[in-house]
Amino acid sequence: MSNQQFSAAEAILMLKNTLENMAIEQVEKPEPVKAEFFGSKKPFTLTTEELLQKGQDYIDFTYDSPTIFHVVDNLSKDLENNGFVYISEKSHDEWKNLKKAGKYYTKRGDSSLLAFTLGSKWEPKTGCGAVGSHIDALHVKLKPASIKNTFEGYELLGVAPYGGTLNELWLNRDLGLGGRVIIKNSKTNQFSSVLIDSTPDCVAFIPSLAPHYGAPADFPYDKETQTIPILGYFNEESKDANEPTSEEKKSVLFGKHSINLLRYIAKLADVKVSDLYQLDLELYDIQKGTFAGLKKDFLISPRQDDRLCSYPALQSLITYSNIVNLEKDNNLNVVALYDKEEVGSLDRQGAKSGIFDNTISRILSSYSPEDPDLLLRTCLSNSFFISADVIHLHNPNFDSVYLENHKPKPNHGVTISLDSNGHMATDVVGVAIIEEIARTNGDKVQYFQIKNNSRSGGTIGPSIACTGASGVRVIDLGIAELSMHAIREVTGSKDVGLGIRFFVNFFKTYRDVLEKFGDL
């Protein structure tokens, strides 16, 4: 006990202060109010560390998603883990009962995917904001009958190129095997599909011919006879082991593929050889992506064209749905990811299939009893669709092939793609809209156009504008990369994150910006 003495006045003052402090402590402090992203003028941003982490997330994603079927499967899991509800295209009643402030997705053929968020304040006549991309990538596909005669002990694999593959860029690489396997249950006669992936195991390779042989070693090689993958080497001692059993001969695939291959596939699928019914398999580079450069300025990985734009597009929709109060949101935001872009989009899973406008039509049918076709046309005419595809990053070793002032840089944001001959859907109003969206949010925009003496590649933009969603305004833009269509491609280490940032801000502000342009 202290020996300090106090006067009566001092004691009263001390007691008063103590009681006041106790009263303050007993008052329940209000919970901090969660800032709502909706209506906020502050743009969505990411720190440098967060930008690099998004790049690492992409590296992990593409390693875990070697085929388009794995892409759709893994992105579906991301969506469901963030509250999105799956609706089958074959369903009827579920499409009639969409909930406001809901998050949904649908698939077609397990190789295309469309996801959307429904703000409670959304009105169908105001249109939607959409980002579309393709998730197919160049690969080597197993032929329907991949079996080839063993040649001098080598077991070979019959394959076909998907897009521009089976060239010198695919030689001497560690190739994995994966994709979708159709299984028939012998007891129930029901069919199902199983995804397989041999990663990290290399199961095949395509050897080049040593330059010492002169002219025969020169490129290009014949894609039918000189780029045949090697699966293994078998001698006389292993002959008996290669003989199929009576049970294995029951498989409908027996005789179409080597028994060693069928056994390997069955093991990955955890079924019997006799249960295998159909194969949709491919070869791909199994080497994981990595950051590169003295300061890690670059990101190198396989299959960037075009998981590089599709992954940020979907992640941005997920991010938006998690930071926005959908009960107060007035947007319909959509991400559409297509198959078959590399071979013309002519497929029920491709951009010309109508999955986008079919989905919009179904959404509208749950909202309004009006003339569905008229309402769809009104909705699409008030919509804005970003066709997101990779674009050529400036290559310093070939500066002369680039148009002056149209040389995209790494880690500088998305690039608008233009073409005077209609290979892109971009028009001047679309450019102005994107520039205004970027300016509003502090995002950078770059520009790319080919020189007059070069040819332009294609993308889904014109397909969407003309057939996939007739009447919608489309602009082509994307993330720039080096070594396009190589087995490994290069982009900026921050560009995945910058893509996510741009697309989130697009979903946030496109409606306000479109209103400024009136009927243009």
Residue pairs with C-beta under 8 A, 6 or more apart in sequence:
6 14
36 324
36 325
36 328
37 44
37 320
37 323
37 324
37 325
37 508
38 324
38 325
38 328
38 329
39 328
43 440
43 441
43 442
43 443
43 505
43 508
43 509
44 319
44 323
44 441
44 501
44 504
44 505
44 508
45 442
45 501
46 54
46 497
46 498
46 500
46 501
48 494
50 497
51 493
51 494
51 496
51 497
51 498
51 501
52 291
52 296
52 493
52 494
52 497
53 497
54 312
54 315
54 496
54 497
54 500
55 291
55 299
55 493
55 494
55 495
55 496
55 497
56 291
57 315
57 496
58 289
58 299
58 301
58 307
58 308
58 311
58 312
58 496
59 288
59 289
59 290
59 291
59 299
59 301
61 74
61 307
61 311
62 289
62 301
62 302
62 303
62 304
62 307
62 311
63 199
63 288
63 289
63 301
64 70
64 74
65 71
65 73
65 74
65 307
66 176
66 178
66 197
66 199
66 284
66 286
66 303
67 139
67 178
67 179
67 180
67 195
67 197
67 282
67 284
68 111
68 135
68 136
68 137
68 339
69 110
69 111
69 179
69 180
69 195
69 280
70 178
70 195
70 197
71 135
71 307
71 310
71 337
72 107
72 110
72 111
72 112
72 113
72 135
72 337
73 110
73 195
75 113
75 311
75 314
75 337
76 86
76 105
76 107
76 113
78 314
78 315
78 318
79 86
79 103
79 105
79 115
79 314
79 318
80 86
82 103
82 318
82 321
82 322
83 103
83 321
84 103
84 104
84 105
84 115
84 318
84 321
85 102
85 103
85 104
85 105
86 104
86 105
86 106
86 107
87 94
87 95
87 104
87 105
87 106
88 94
88 106
88 107
89 106
89 107
89 108
89 358
95 362
95 363
95 365
95 366
96 365
96 366
97 366
98 104
98 118
98 363
98 366
98 367
99 118
100 118
100 119
100 120
100 122
100 327
101 118
101 119
101 120
101 326
101 327
101 329
102 117
102 118
102 326
103 115
103 116
103 117
103 118
103 321
103 326
104 115
104 116
104 118
105 113
105 114
105 115
105 116
106 113
106 114
106 115
106 359
107 113
107 114
108 114
108 348
108 349
108 353
108 355
109 339
109 348
109 349
110 180
110 193
111 135
111 136
111 339
111 349
112 135
112 336
112 337
112 338
112 339
112 349
112 350
112 353
112 355
113 135
113 314
113 336
113 337
114 334
114 335
114 336
114 337
114 355
114 356
114 359
115 314
115 317
115 334
115 335
116 128
116 317
116 332
116 333
116 334
116 335
116 359
116 363
117 317
117 320
117 321
117 324
117 326
117 329
117 331
117 332
117 333
118 326
118 332
118 363
119 324
119 326
119 328
119 329
119 330
119 331
119 332
119 333
120 326
120 327
120 328
120 329
121 328
121 329
121 330
122 329
122 330
122 331
122 332
123 330
124 363
124 364
124 367
124 368
124 375
124 378
124 379
125 375
125 378
125 379
125 382
126 330
126 379
126 382
126 511
127 332
127 378
127 379
127 380
127 381
127 382
127 383
127 384
127 514
128 331
128 332
128 333
128 334
128 360
128 379
128 383
129 331
129 332
129 333
129 334
129 383
129 384
129 506
129 507
129 510
129 511
130 333
130 334
130 335
130 336
130 356
130 383
130 384
130 385
130 386
130 472
131 313
131 316
131 317
131 334
131 335
131 336
131 385
131 386
131 388
131 503
131 506
132 313
132 335
132 336
132 337
132 338
132 351
132 356
132 385
132 386
132 387
132 388
132 460
132 464
133 306
133 309
133 310
133 313
133 335
133 336
133 337
133 338
133 387
133 388
133 389
133 460
133 478
134 306
134 310
134 337
134 338
134 339
134 340
134 341
134 342
134 345
134 351
134 389
134 459
134 460
135 306
135 307
135 310
135 337
135 338
135 339
136 162
136 306
136 338
136 339
136 340
136 341
136 342
136 343
137 302
137 303
137 304
137 305
137 306
137 307
137 342
138 162
138 163
138 164
138 165
138 303
138 305
138 342
138 485
138 487
139 162
139 163
139 165
139 282
139 283
139 284
139 303
140 159
140 160
140 161
140 162
140 165
140 166
140 170
140 175
140 229
140 282
140 283
140 284
141 159
141 160
141 161
141 162
141 281
141 282
141 283
142 157
142 158
142 159
142 160
142 257
142 279
142 281
142 282
142 283
143 158
143 159
143 160
144 256
145 158
145 255
145 256
145 257
146 157
146 158
146 159
146 256
146 257
146 258
146 261
147 158
147 255
147 256
147 257
147 258
147 261
148 155
148 156
148 157
148 158
148 228
148 258
149 156
150 156
150 234
153 233
153 234
153 235
154 230
154 232
154 233
155 230
155 231
155 232
155 233
155 234
155 258
155 260
156 228
156 229
156 230
156 231
157 204
157 228
157 229
157 230
157 231
157 261
157 283
158 228
159 166
159 228
159 229
159 283
160 166
161 223
162 282
162 342
162 343
163 342
163 343
163 485
164 342
164 485
166 206
166 223
166 227
167 219
167 220
167 221
167 223
167 227
168 208
168 219
168 220
168 221
169 485
169 486
169 487
170 206
170 227
170 487
171 206
171 207
171 208
171 221
171 227
172 205
172 206
172 207
172 208
173 205
173 206
173 285
173 287
173 487
174 202
174 205
174 285
174 286
174 287
175 202
175 203
175 204
175 205
175 206
175 229
175 283
175 284
175 285
175 286
176 197
176 198
176 199
176 200
176 201
176 202
176 203
176 283
176 284
176 285
176 286
177 196
177 198
177 203
177 204
177 264
177 265
177 281
177 282
177 283
178 195
178 196
178 197
178 198
178 199
178 281
178 282
178 284
179 195
179 196
179 279
179 280
179 281
179 282
180 193
180 194
180 195
180 196
180 279
180 280
180 281
181 193
181 194
181 195
181 196
181 265
181 269
181 271
181 276
181 278
181 279
181 280
181 281
182 191
182 192
182 193
182 276
182 277
182 278
182 279
182 280
183 191
183 192
183 193
183 194
183 269
183 271
183 275
183 276
183 277
184 190
184 191
184 275
184 277
185 191
185 192
185 275
186 274
186 275
191 277
194 269
194 270
194 271
196 265
196 268
196 269
196 281
197 268
198 264
198 268
198 286
199 286
200 286
201 286
202 286
203 231
203 264
204 229
204 230
204 231
204 283
205 229
205 230
206 227
206 228
206 229
206 230
207 230
208 217
209 216
209 217
210 217
211 217
221 227
229 283
231 258
231 260
231 261
232 260
234 242
242 259
242 260
243 259
244 254
244 259
244 273
247 272
247 273
247 274
248 254
248 259
248 262
248 263
248 273
248 274
250 274
251 262
251 273
251 274
251 275
251 276
252 276
252 277
253 262
253 276
253 277
253 278
253 279
254 262
254 273
257 265
257 279
259 273
262 273
262 276
263 273
265 276
265 279
265 281
266 272
266 273
266 275
266 276
269 276
284 302
284 303
285 302
285 303
285 487
285 488
287 302
287 488
288 301
289 299
289 300
289 301
289 302
290 299
290 300
290 301
291 298
291 299
291 300
291 493
292 298
292 299
292 300
292 490
293 493
296 493
297 410
297 411
297 492
297 493
298 410
298 490
298 491
298 492
298 493
299 490
299 491
299 492
299 493
299 495
299 496
300 488
300 489
300 490
301 488
301 489
302 487
302 488
302 489
303 489
304 390
304 481
304 489
304 490
304 491
305 342
305 389
305 390
305 481
305 484
305 485
305 489
306 341
306 388
306 389
306 390
306 478
308 390
308 478
308 479
308 481
308 489
308 491
308 495
308 496
308 499
309 388
309 389
309 390
309 478
309 479
309 499
310 337
310 388
311 496
312 479
312 496
312 497
312 499
312 500
312 503
313 335
313 337
313 388
313 499
313 503
314 335
314 337
315 500
316 335
316 499
316 500
316 501
316 502
316 503
316 504
316 506
316 507
317 333
317 334
317 335
317 503
317 507
319 500
319 504
320 333
320 504
320 507
320 508
324 508
330 511
331 507
331 510
331 511
332 363
333 507
334 356
334 359
334 360
336 355
336 356
336 359
338 345
338 349
338 350
338 351
338 353
338 355
338 460
339 347
339 349
339 350
340 346
340 347
340 349
340 350
340 351
341 350
341 351
341 389
341 459
341 460
344 350
345 351
345 352
345 353
345 460
345 463
346 352
347 353
349 355
350 463
351 460
351 463
351 464
351 467
351 468
352 463
352 467
352 468
353 468
354 467
354 468
355 468
356 385
356 464
356 468
356 469
357 376
357 380
357 468
357 469
357 470
360 376
360 379
360 380
360 469
361 372
361 376
364 372
364 375
364 376
364 379
365 372
368 375
377 471
380 469
380 470
380 471
380 472
381 471
381 472
382 514
383 469
383 472
383 473
384 430
384 433
384 472
384 473
384 475
384 510
384 514
385 464
385 465
385 469
385 472
385 473
385 474
385 475
386 434
386 474
386 475
386 477
386 503
386 506
387 424
387 425
387 459
387 460
387 461
387 464
387 474
387 475
387 476
387 477
388 477
388 478
388 479
388 499
388 503
389 417
389 459
389 460
389 461
389 476
389 478
390 478
390 479
390 480
390 481
390 484
390 489
390 491
391 408
391 415
391 417
391 448
391 477
391 478
391 479
391 480
391 481
392 402
392 408
392 448
392 480
392 481
392 482
392 484
393 408
393 409
393 410
393 480
393 481
393 482
393 490
393 491
393 492
394 402
394 407
394 408
394 409
394 480
395 401
395 402
395 482
399 407
401 451
401 454
402 451
403 448
403 449
403 450
403 451
405 447
406 447
406 448
406 449
407 448
408 415
408 446
408 447
408 448
408 480
409 446
409 480
409 492
410 480
410 491
410 492
410 493
410 495
411 492
411 493
411 494
411 495
411 498
412 444
412 446
412 492
412 498
413 438
413 443
413 444
413 445
413 446
413 495
413 498
413 502
414 443
414 444
414 445
414 446
414 477
414 478
414 479
414 498
414 499
414 502
415 445
415 446
415 447
415 448
415 477
415 478
415 479
415 480
416 426
416 431
416 434
416 445
416 446
416 447
416 448
416 475
416 476
416 477
417 424
417 426
417 448
417 449
417 459
417 476
417 477
417 478
418 424
418 426
418 431
418 447
418 448
418 449
418 476
419 426
419 449
419 450
419 456
420 449
421 456
422 462
423 456
423 457
423 458
423 459
423 462
424 456
424 459
424 461
424 462
424 476
425 461
425 462
425 464
425 465
425 474
425 475
425 476
426 461
426 474
426 475
426 476
426 477
427 473
427 475
429 473
429 517
429 520
430 473
430 474
430 475
431 475
432 517
433 473
433 475
433 510
433 513
433 514
433 517
434 445
434 475
434 477
435 445
436 513
436 516
437 443
437 505
437 506
437 509
437 510
437 513
438 444
438 445
438 502
440 505
440 509
440 512
440 513
441 502
441 505
441 508
441 509
443 498
443 501
443 502
443 505
444 498
445 477
446 480
448 480
450 456
459 476
460 468
461 474
461 475
461 476
462 474
464 472
464 474
465 472
465 473
465 474
479 491
479 495
479 496
479 498
479 499
480 491
480 492
480 495
481 489
481 490
481 491
482 489
482 490
482 491
483 489
483 490
492 498
